[in-house]
């Protein structure tokens, strides 16, 4: 995520997904992801949802959407 461009929906999706994975184990660490979304990509669709809640959005994006479809296909 550090190398991804600010303001991109892909970055928002990667940070949202990564933070969502750790939020139940490490709330302080997850909050760093929230702050990164708010600072680096708060004007994206996912970013606006995160800013509104100040927590992770239950949204699929351009990065997580295809991954979810691959996992679903693999589990059939």
N, C-alpha and C positions, 0 to 999 in steps of 0.2 A: 504494500500500500504506500510505502514511503516514496516509491518511484512513480506512482500514478499521478496524473495531472489533477490539480485542484479544480473543483467545480464540475467534475465529471460524475455522471450517474453510476458508472462502473466503480469508482472509488467509494461513493456512498454505499453501494451494495456490498462491496468487500468489507468495509469497516462495520456495517450493520450486521453482516453475517458473522464476522469474527467476534464481535462483541457479544452477540447473542449466544454464541457457543460457550463463552466463559462466564456469563452474567450470574449463573447460579453458584459458581465456585469462587468467584473473585469479583465482588461488586466494585471495589476500588479500581481494579484493572479494567473492568468493563466500562466504568465511567470515563476512563481515558479515551476509549473508542467513541463514546457519545460526544465528548468535547472535540475530538478530531473531526467528527462528522459536522458538528455545528460550525467549527472554524473553517474547515477546508471545503465542505460541499453542502452547506446549509441551504442553498437555494435550489438544489435538485429536488425531485419529487420525494425520494426517500429522506433526504436531508430535512425538508420542510416537516415531514411527519415526525422525525426524531426531535427536531427543535420544539415542535408543539407539545410533545409528551415529555421531553427531556429524558427519554429512554428509547429503547429500540423499537423500530416499526416492524410489524408483521407483514412485510411486503417482499415480494420477489422482484428482482431486478435483472439487468442484462447479464450479470455474472451468476447469481444464484438460481435464476430460473432454469437455464439449461442444465445446471448440475442436478437440480431436483428431478428434471425429466430423465436424466441418465440414471439416477438412483432408482427411480420408479421402474424404468425399463429393466434394470438389472435384477430387481426383486420379483419379476414376473416368472 
